[in-house]
Amino acid sequence: MPGPDDASGDLVVTGSVVVPASALSWRFSRSSGPGGQGVNTADSRVELSLAPLEIPGLSEHQQQRLAARLGGRLVDGVLTIAASEHRQQLRNRQAARERLAAVLRAALAPPPPNRRRTKPTRGSQERRIEAKKQRGQLKKQRRTWD
């Protein structure tokens, strides 16, 4: 069984959602930026692609939530994450997996509860009115000119 820092194997998103390794698609290319002699030869940039609506084991509700929240990031139903911040391909693969899991976790999270509107306290209302009166007094003083 692969370890949690392994760049291959199943991707655990939440306790109930696990993306099988066969659903992940990898692409490697040359990374831009500094890197010495190896930058022109090593394919260290990583692109990780996944069709999130086709993850096995998702409920209908979870699929709808993913479609709604990731709709803008999907191209032909595929979500792509790129990682090129490290010089080694393995570290970029791990970074891409972590980023993909974080995106899926955020998209699957339930929405926060609605804010319960509360009445302003009496003290806060009085402080607000007092501040308005002081501001008005200041402006009134500017008008009088001797």
Secondary structure as GFF3:
##gff-version 3
##sequence-region A 1 146
A	DSSP	beta_strand	11	12	.	.	.	ID=ss1
A	DSSP	beta_strand	18	19	.	.	.	ID=ss2
A	DSSP	three_ten_helix	21	23	.	.	.	ID=ss3
A	DSSP	beta_strand	25	29	.	.	.	ID=ss4
A	DSSP	three_ten_helix	36	40	.	.	.	ID=ss5
A	DSSP	beta_strand	45	50	.	.	.	ID=ss6
A	DSSP	three_ten_helix	52	54	.	.	.	ID=ss7
A	DSSP	alpha_helix	60	70	.	.	.	ID=ss8
A	DSSP	beta_strand	79	83	.	.	.	ID=ss9
A	DSSP	alpha_helix	89	108	.	.	.	ID=ss10
A	DSSP	alpha_helix	122	143	.	.	.	ID=ss11
###
